[in-house]
Amino acid sequence: MNIRTLWLSIALCLAPAIAQISLADLLNNPEKVKNIAYGTNLQTVPYTNFGQLADLVAGDAEQHFRETGDSYWATAYKITLTKGSRVRMKSSKIDGDSHLDVYWKNGGIYEFIDHNIGIYANDPDSYLSLVIQKDGDYYIVIADDSPEVTGYHTLMVWIPTNPLYTDIHYTSITANALPALGTKFTLVEIREKDFPGIGFKFIAEKGKTYAIKANYFSKVKHDMFYSITLLNKLTGDWNEDMVATNNKWDYDVLELSQNIIYTANESGTIYILLDNYDLFNIEKFYEDVYCAIEIKEVNEKAVSLAKFLDNTKKTIAYSPKLEFVTGGDIIDLVEGQTGVFRLTGNNYYAIAHKITLAPNDNIEILSSKEYPYTPWLDSYLYIYRKNGNEYEYIADNDYHYGISDNSMDSYLNFTATKAGDYYIVVTDASPDLAGSYYMKVWNTENRPDNTITAIHANANSITATKEEEILASLVTLKLSGTVGNGTVAIINNPHDWTIASDKHSATYKPATAPIAPYGFVYASELEPITINIYGIFSPVITKAPQPASFKAWAQNGTLHLNGLTTGKTWSVYTASGTMVRQGIANGANATVHLNAKGVYFVYSEKRALMVINKE
């Protein structure tokens, strides 16, 4: 006999014999059901009732009791409610465990509505918040899973005063447009509790897939715990309204970003609800937090591995002293391959880099994902070789094998046996949680340094047609940091920009950004970035031409630089912010071979030029 059975036997021996009755028998007996009046009294003074549970009710699978066949001490309360009414309830038991069930009387049948066994993990109290969908009589049943523990139960029932998530304002935004910024979170009822929330909405088209990215930025470090939820209607029934959701958190940080992928089954409005989903600090929110929400249309279906590798645009140049560093968002959705990717039939976010190797060329590769506070963003590393028109699987790794303290990293030490083009692929098995990766490739004695020695923007100007668009336009800039002869993406926190009083320019001061991307540190002194702001704030100002002494142009796939200063560093970036070449001028001129068509940015001595390579 277990302890619970023993105590229950003792309790039953000491207590008067009570015949087990069904749930229906309990609720049909007016003498055993206490009435609660819904009205203004619930708004001002919670209804409280202290009393020992007196009825042993037989568990019934059809009535949603916790375990079929179990018996419980239970008591019931009746309350008449109308559609749209909101009500909250909490039950507690001194030194014991209290459970809540709610039923609606549908003719002669008691229809299960909702159930709760704890507010938090290991919490013996129970809590429910309901938005009533049908008129009628509702029955609140307190069931006791520990009848051997003597004690009184407390039931509180009240009308919430905070607005529901359906009541907040949802700002309209458009796919493929500037991010929408919001700063004021409103305390609303979400998932049966109060959380600070903010809302946006957009029109989705049937069959299209959207990547929705939320960024949070603060002036000072906070523990950030945010949720992004998509709703296709606002009825007040959270489970019915929700179509997708995920949570993400980090501790003592200045910024946080999260992604979610949504494919529309029908055309119509999709509501985006962001909230500070911190269960242990429900009413905590920060006045200095910006949230930026951005929606982009993406491919409806993941591409095949072959097509994905055919379109690889990122190239690593092999050299005797290779120290390559890169990082940023993983944005390509790739179909899983039988026997190659981890799970057949799944889709993955992935990024690929091409490197040409000769026999006996050796490289080491270390890839990381955002960790330790988002462990589901785990790094998986693969190598493929192009063999004619096919891509041959070579190697993969899921763990760090001792080179890193982080078991979520991946590491490969690879020596080529054949000459050819090899492809390094980092994947992520959670498309709705795609995040940043950081990768290092080297063949020296030590892997590359983690120090970011310079910061760059992918453009030297932004355009804002109204004042509130300045921050949103700044957020669209791609910032990258120089690490050795590579680059890593840097989260662009608008708090780190100082906007000039005349609104003609904005300056990013790296010294004020104390947090670097995961795995990296900033050098002690970094030069600031200043960009121009064009629009209604400077209508008489046109884009200032670059100094005549500095020129750049592309011809037959070669980039020509003119007007360089001897001893000064120059850099060339793709439009996505990836550095393709960097050097120190030993004269006024330099040339760079460009591997692909597209837009490039050239930087030297705080000067920037855009060049289009058409070859």
C-alpha positions in Angstrom: 0.0 0.0 0.0 1.5 3.4 -1.0 1.5 6.4 1.4 -1.3 8.2 -0.5 -3.6 5.1 -0.2 -2.7 4.6 3.5 -3.5 8.2 4.4 -6.7 8.2 2.4 -7.7 5.0 4.2 -7.0 6.6 7.6 -8.9 9.8 6.5 -11.9 7.7 5.4 -11.9 5.7 8.6 -11.9 8.9 10.7 -14.5 10.7 8.6 -18.1 9.8 8.3 -18.7 7.4 5.4 -19.6 9.2 2.3 -20.8 7.4 -0.8 -19.0 8.2 -4.0 -21.1 10.2 -6.4 -20.7 11.2 -10.0 -19.9 14.7 -11.1 -23.5 15.0 -12.5 -24.9 13.9 -9.1 -22.8 16.6 -7.4 -23.8 19.4 -9.8 -27.5 18.4 -9.9 -27.8 18.6 -6.1 -28.8 22.2 -5.1 -27.8 21.5 -1.5 -24.3 20.8 -2.5 -23.8 23.6 -5.0 -23.2 27.2 -3.7 -24.3 30.2 -5.8 -22.1 33.1 -6.8 -23.7 36.3 -8.2 -21.9 37.9 -11.1 -21.9 41.6 -11.0 -20.3 44.8 -9.6 -19.5 43.0 -6.3 -17.0 40.9 -8.1 -15.2 44.0 -9.5 -14.6 45.5 -6.1 -14.4 42.7 -3.6 -13.4 39.2 -4.7 -15.9 36.5 -3.7 -14.1 34.4 -1.1 -15.4 31.2 0.5 -13.6 29.1 3.1 -14.7 25.6 3.7 -13.7 22.0 3.9 -14.5 19.8 0.9 -17.2 17.4 1.9 -18.1 15.3 -1.2 -16.1 12.4 -2.6 -16.6 12.5 -6.3 -15.9 9.6 -8.6 -13.4 10.4 -11.4 -15.0 10.2 -14.8 -13.0 10.2 -18.0 -15.8 11.9 -19.9 -15.8 14.7 -17.4 -12.2 15.6 -17.8 -11.1 14.8 -14.2 -7.3 14.4 -14.0 -7.1 10.6 -13.8 -9.8 8.1 -14.9 -11.2 6.2 -11.9 -9.7 8.4 -9.2 -11.8 9.9 -6.5 -11.5 13.4 -5.1 -12.9 15.5 -2.3 -14.7 18.2 -4.3 -17.1 21.1 -3.9 -19.0 23.1 -6.6 -20.1 26.7 -7.2 -22.7 27.9 -9.7 -22.5 31.3 -11.5 -24.7 32.5 -14.3 -22.8 34.2 -17.1 -23.5 35.8 -20.5 -21.5 35.7 -23.7 -18.6 38.2 -23.6 -18.4 38.2 -19.8 -14.9 37.9 -18.3 -14.2 36.2 -15.1 -11.1 35.0 -13.2 -10.8 32.6 -10.4 -8.2 31.2 -8.1 -8.3 28.3 -5.7 -5.9 27.5 -2.8 -5.6 25.0 -0.1 -3.7 25.4 3.1 -0.8 22.9 3.0 -2.5 21.0 0.1 -3.1 20.9 -3.6 -6.1 22.6 -5.2 -7.4 22.0 -8.7 -10.0 23.9 -10.8 -12.5 22.6 -13.3 -15.2 24.7 -15.1 -18.3 23.2 -16.7 -21.2 24.7 -18.7 -24.7 23.2 -18.4 -25.8 22.3 -21.9 -29.4 21.0 -21.4 -29.0 18.0 -19.1 -25.3 17.6 -19.9 -22.3 19.2 -18.1 -19.9 20.3 -20.8 -16.2 20.7 -19.9 -14.9 24.2 -20.5 -11.4 24.5 -18.9 -9.1 23.1 -16.2 -6.0 24.2 -14.3 -3.8 22.5 -11.8 -1.2 25.1 -11.1 -0.1 28.7 -11.9 3.5 27.8 -12.1 5.5 24.5 -11.9 5.1 22.9 -8.5 2.5 25.5 -7.5 -0.4 23.9 -5.5 -2.8 26.8 -6.3 -4.9 26.9 -9.5 -5.9 29.8 -11.7 -8.3 30.3 -14.6 -9.3 33.3 -16.7 -12.3 32.9 -19.0 -13.9 34.9 -21.8 -17.4 33.4 -21.9 -18.5 32.2 -25.3 -22.1 31.1 -24.5 -24.9 32.2 -22.2 -25.8 29.9 -19.4 -25.0 28.4 -16.0 -21.4 27.6 -15.3 -20.1 25.4 -12.5 -16.7 25.9 -10.8 -15.5 22.7 -9.3 -12.6 22.6 -6.8 -11.1 19.1 -6.7 -8.6 18.0 -4.1 -5.9 15.5 -5.1 -4.6 15.2 -1.5 -7.6 14.4 0.7 -5.2 13.1 3.4 -4.1 16.6 4.0 -6.5 18.4 6.3 -7.1 22.0 5.4 -9.5 24.7 4.1 -9.9 25.7 0.5 -10.2 29.3 -0.6 -12.0 30.3 -3.8 -11.7 33.8 -5.2 -13.8 34.9 -8.2 -13.5 38.3 -9.8 -14.0 40.4 -12.9 -10.6 41.6 -14.3 -10.1 45.3 -14.9 -7.2 45.0 -17.4 -8.1 45.0 -21.1 -8.0 41.7 -23.0 -5.5 41.2 -25.8 -8.4 41.7 -28.2 -8.8 45.3 -26.9 -5.4 46.7 -27.6 -4.6 48.7 -30.7 -3.1 46.8 -33.6 -1.0 49.1 -35.8 -1.2 48.3 -39.5 2.0 47.4 -41.2 2.9 46.2 -44.7 5.0 43.3 -45.9 8.4 44.2 -47.5 8.2 47.8 -46.1 10.1 49.7 -43.4 10.0 48.1 -39.9 7.3 49.4 -37.7 8.6 50.7 -34.3 6.7 50.7 -31.1 7.7 51.8 -27.6 4.6 51.7 -25.4 3.6 48.3 -24.1 0.1 48.1 -22.5 -0.7 45.7 -19.6 -3.2 43.3 -21.1 -4.6 39.9 -20.3 -2.8 37.3 -22.4 -2.8 33.5 -21.9 -5.0 34.0 -18.8 -2.5 36.3 -17.1 -1.5 40.0 -17.4 1.5 40.7 -19.6 2.8 44.0 -21.2 1.9 43.7 -24.8 1.9 45.7 -28.1 0.0 44.8 -31.3 0.5 45.0 -35.1 -1.4 43.7 -38.0 -1.0 43.0 -41.8 -3.0 41.6 -44.7 -1.8 38.1 -45.6 -2.5 36.6 -49.0 -3.5 32.9 -49.3 -0.6 30.7 -50.2 2.1 33.2 -49.4 4.7 32.6 -46.8 5.9 35.4 -44.5 9.0 35.8 -42.4 8.1 37.9 -39.4 11.0 39.3 -37.3 10.7 41.1 -34.0 13.7 43.0 -32.6 13.8 44.5 -29.1 16.3 47.2 -28.2 17.0 48.8 -24.8 19.2 51.6 -23.4 20.4 49.6 -20.4 20.7 45.8 -19.9 17.6 43.9 -19.0 16.5 40.3 -18.6 14.5 40.0 -21.8 11.8 37.4 -22.1 9.5 38.0 -25.1 6.9 36.1 -27.0 5.6 36.7 -30.5 2.1 35.3 -31.4 0.1 35.4 -34.6 -3.7 35.5 -34.4 -6.1 35.2 -37.3 -9.1 36.6 -35.3 -9.8 38.3 -32.0 -12.6 36.4 -30.3 -11.0 36.3 -26.9 -10.5 32.6 -26.9 -6.7 32.4 -27.0 -6.4 28.9 -28.2 -8.8 29.4 -31.0 -7.4 32.8 -32.1 -3.7 31.7 -32.1 -2.1 30.3 -35.3 1.6 30.4 -34.3 3.7 31.4 -31.3 7.2 31.1 -29.8 9.1 32.6 -26.9 12.7 33.7 -26.6 14.8 35.0 -23.8 18.2 36.2 -22.8 19.6 37.6 -19.6 21.2 41.0 -18.9 21.3 42.1 -22.6 20.6 45.2 -24.7 18.9 43.5 -27.6 16.9 40.4 -28.5 15.6 39.2 -31.8 13.2 36.4 -32.8 11.6 35.1 -36.0 8.5 33.2 -36.9 7.4 31.8 -40.3 3.8 31.9 -41.4 2.1 30.5 -44.5 -1.4 31.8 -45.0 -4.2 29.2 -45.5 -6.6 32.0 -46.3 -6.4 35.6 -47.2 -7.1 38.1 -44.4 -5.8 40.0 -41.5 -3.1 38.5 -39.3 -2.6 40.1 -35.9 0.9 40.1 -34.4 1.1 40.3 -30.6 4.4 40.9 -28.9 4.6 40.7 -25.1 7.0 40.6 -22.3 6.3 37.0 -21.4 8.1 36.7 -18.0 6.0 34.4 -15.8 7.9 35.5 -12.6 7.6 39.2 -13.3 4.2 39.5 -14.9 3.8 43.2 -14.6 7.4 44.1 -15.5 8.0 46.2 -18.6 10.6 48.7 -19.5 10.0 52.3 -20.8 13.3 52.3 -22.7 12.6 49.3 -24.9 11.9 49.8 -28.6 10.4 46.9 -30.5 10.8 46.8 -34.3 8.6 44.4 -36.3 9.4 43.6 -39.9 7.6 41.3 -42.4 9.1 39.9 -45.6 7.6 37.6 -48.2 9.7 34.4 -48.5 9.7 31.4 -50.9 6.7 29.3 -50.4 8.7 26.1 -50.5 12.2 25.1 -49.3 14.7 24.7 -52.2 16.6 21.4 -52.8 20.1 21.1 -51.5 21.5 21.1 -55.0 19.6 24.3 -55.9 20.7 25.9 -52.6 24.4 25.1 -53.3 24.1 26.1 -56.9 23.2 29.6 -55.7 25.9 30.0 -53.1 27.1 33.6 -53.2 29.5 33.6 -50.2 33.1 32.6 -51.0 36.1 31.9 -48.8 39.4 32.5 -50.4 41.9 29.8 -49.4 45.4 31.0 -48.5 48.5 29.6 -46.6 47.5 31.7 -43.6 43.7 31.5 -43.7 41.9 33.2 -40.8 38.3 33.7 -42.0 35.5 34.9 -39.7 31.9 35.5 -40.7 28.4 35.6 -39.1 24.8 36.8 -39.5 21.3 35.6 -40.0 20.5 32.2 -41.4 17.8 32.9 -43.9 17.7 30.1 -46.6 15.1 27.4 -46.2 16.5 24.0 -47.5 14.8 20.6 -47.9 16.2 17.8 -45.8 18.0 15.1 -47.7 17.8 11.4 -47.0 20.9 10.1 -45.3 22.5 13.5 -45.3 20.6 16.0 -43.3 19.6 14.9 -39.8 15.9 14.2 -40.3 14.5 13.0 -43.6 11.7 15.3 -44.9 12.3 18.2 -42.6 13.2 21.7 -43.8 16.1 23.7 -42.4 17.4 27.2 -42.3 20.9 27.0 -43.7 23.8 29.1 -44.9 26.5 28.0 -47.3 30.1 29.1 -48.0 32.2 27.9 -51.0 35.9 27.3 -50.7 38.2 25.9 -53.4 40.8 23.4 -52.1 43.7 21.4 -53.5 44.7 18.0 -52.3 46.1 18.0 -48.8 44.7 21.5 -48.1 43.7 21.4 -44.4 41.1 23.7 -42.7 39.5 23.8 -39.3 35.9 25.0 -39.0 34.0 26.1 -35.8 30.4 27.2 -36.1 28.3 28.6 -33.2 24.6 29.6 -32.8 23.0 31.9 -30.3 23.6 30.1 -26.9 23.5 29.6 -23.9 20.1 31.2 -23.5 18.5 29.9 -26.6 19.8 26.3 -26.7 17.4 25.2 -29.5 19.5 27.3 -31.9 22.0 24.5 -32.2 24.8 24.5 -34.7 25.1 21.7 -37.2 28.0 21.6 -39.7 28.3 19.9 -43.0 30.8 19.7 -45.9 29.9 18.8 -49.5 32.1 18.6 -52.6 30.9 19.4 -56.1 31.5 16.2 -58.2 30.5 17.1 -61.8 26.9 18.2 -61.5 26.3 16.4 -58.2 27.0 17.4 -54.7 28.8 14.7 -52.7 28.4 14.5 -48.9 31.8 14.6 -47.2 31.5 15.1 -43.5 29.3 16.5 -40.7 29.5 17.4 -37.0 27.0 18.1 -34.3 29.4 18.7 -31.3 32.4 20.7 -30.6 34.8 17.7 -29.9 36.7 19.6 -27.2 37.7 22.8 -29.1 35.1 24.9 -27.4 33.4 24.9 -24.0 30.0 25.1 -25.7 28.6 21.7 -26.6 26.1 23.4 -28.9 29.0 24.4 -31.2 30.1 22.2 -34.2 33.7 21.6 -35.2 35.5 19.9 -38.1 39.1 19.4 -38.9 39.1 18.6 -42.6 41.8 17.7 -45.1 40.9 17.6 -48.8 41.8 14.4 -50.7 40.7 15.8 -54.1 40.9 19.2 -55.7 37.6 21.0 -56.2 35.0 23.3 -54.8 33.8 22.4 -51.3 30.8 23.8 -49.5 30.6 24.5 -45.8 27.0 24.4 -44.7 25.6 25.5 -41.2 22.0 24.4 -40.6 19.2 25.1 -38.1 16.3 22.6 -37.7 13.8 25.1 -36.4 12.6 27.4 -39.2 10.4 29.4 -36.9 13.4 30.1 -34.6 16.1 30.9 -37.1 18.8 33.0 -35.6 22.4 34.3 -35.9 25.4 32.0 -36.6 29.1 32.7 -36.2 31.7 30.7 -38.2 35.5 30.6 -38.2 37.6 28.9 -40.8 41.4 28.7 -40.4 44.6 26.7 -41.1 47.0 28.4 -38.7 48.2 27.3 -35.3 45.4 29.1 -33.5 41.9 29.8 -34.5 41.1 33.5 -35.4 41.0 36.2 -32.7 37.5 37.2 -31.4 38.3 41.0 -31.4 36.2 43.3 -33.6 38.5 46.0 -34.8 36.2 48.1 -36.8 32.4 48.6 -37.5 30.9 49.4 -40.9 27.4 50.2 -42.3 26.3 48.9 -45.6 25.1 52.5 -46.7 26.2 56.0 -46.0 22.7 57.5 -46.0 19.1 56.8 -45.2 15.8 58.4 -46.3 13.0 59.4 -43.9 9.8 61.1 -45.1 8.7 61.9 -41.6 10.4 62.1 -38.2 9.1 58.8 -36.8 10.6 57.0 -39.8 14.2 58.0 -38.8 14.7 55.2 -36.2 12.9 52.7 -38.5 15.2 53.6 -41.3 18.3 53.3 -39.1 17.2 49.8 -38.0 17.3 48.7 -41.7 21.1 49.5 -41.9 23.3 46.4 -41.9 26.2 46.8 -39.5 29.2 44.5 -39.6 32.4 44.2 -37.6 35.8 43.4 -38.9 37.5 40.4 -37.3 40.9 39.5 -38.9 40.1 39.3 -42.6 36.5 38.4 -42.0 33.3 40.1 -40.7 30.4 39.3 -38.3 27.0 40.9 -38.3 26.2 43.3 -35.5 22.7 43.9 -34.2 21.8 47.5 -35.0 20.4 49.0 -31.7 18.8 52.4 -32.5 19.7 53.5 -28.9 23.4 53.5 -30.0 22.7 56.2 -32.7 22.9 59.9 -31.9 20.6 61.9 -34.2 21.8 65.4 -34.9 19.5 68.2 -33.8 18.9 69.3 -37.4 18.0 65.7 -38.3 20.5 65.8 -41.2 22.8 63.0 -39.8 23.1 60.2 -37.3 26.2 58.8 -35.7 26.8 55.3 -34.3 29.3 55.2 -31.5 30.7 51.7 -31.0 32.2 52.8 -27.6 28.6 53.1 -26.2 27.7 49.5 -27.4 29.1 47.3 -24.5 27.7 44.1 -25.9 29.3 42.3 -28.9 27.8 39.4 -30.9 28.0 36.1 -29.1 31.6 34.8 -29.2 33.3 38.2 -29.9 34.5 41.3 -28.1 35.1 44.9 -29.2 38.5 46.5 -29.4 39.0 49.2 -26.8 38.7 52.1 -29.4 36.5 52.0 -32.5 35.8 54.8 -34.9 32.2 56.0 -35.0 30.0 55.8 -38.1 28.2 58.9 -39.4 25.5 58.6 -42.1 23.4 61.3 -43.8 19.6 61.6 -43.4 17.7 62.8 -46.5 14.0 63.6 -46.7 11.7 66.3 -45.3 14.3 67.4 -42.8 16.8 68.5 -45.5 14.8 69.4 -48.5 17.4 71.8 -49.9 20.2 69.4 -49.4 21.1 66.9 -52.0 23.3 63.9 -51.5 26.8 65.2 -51.1 29.2 63.9 -53.8 32.2 62.0 -52.6 35.5 63.8 -52.8 36.9 63.9 -56.4 40.1 62.3 -55.2 38.3 59.1 -54.3 36.8 57.0 -57.1 35.6 53.5 -57.6 34.2 51.7 -60.7 33.7 48.2 -62.0 34.8 47.0 -65.5 34.8 43.5 -66.8 34.4 42.0 -63.3 37.3 44.0 -61.9 36.8 46.8 -59.3 39.1 49.8 -59.7 40.0 52.1 -56.8 41.6 55.5 -57.3 42.5 58.2 -54.8 43.6 56.0 -51.9 45.9 57.3 -49.3 49.1 55.3 -48.7 49.0 53.4 -45.4 45.3 53.7 -45.0 42.9 50.7 -44.9 40.3 50.1 -47.6 37.5 47.6 -47.6 34.9 46.2 -50.1 31.5 44.8 -49.0 28.6 43.2 -50.7 25.2 44.8 -50.3 24.4 42.3 -47.5 27.3 43.5 -45.5 29.8 40.7 -46.2 33.4 41.9 -46.6 35.0 40.4 -49.8 38.3 42.1 -49.6 40.4 44.4 -47.4 43.8 45.9 -47.8 46.2 48.7 -46.9 47.0 51.1 -49.7 50.6 51.2 -50.9 49.7 53.8 -53.5 46.8 55.7 -55.0 45.4 52.8 -56.9 44.2 49.2 -56.3 42.2 46.6 -58.1 39.9 43.8 -56.8 38.4 40.9 -58.7 34.7 40.5 -58.1 33.3 37.0 -58.1 29.6 37.9 -58.7 27.3 40.5 -60.2 25.6 43.0 -57.8 26.0 46.0 -55.6 29.2 46.6 -53.7 30.3 49.2 -51.2 33.8 50.6 -50.9 35.1 52.2 -47.7 38.2 54.2 -47.0 39.0 56.9 -44.4 35.3 57.3 -43.5 34.4 57.7 -47.2 32.0 55.3 -49.0 31.1 54.6 -52.6 28.5 52.3 -54.1 29.6 50.3 -57.2 27.5 48.1 -59.5 29.2 45.1 -61.1 27.3 44.1 -64.2 29.7 41.4 -65.4 
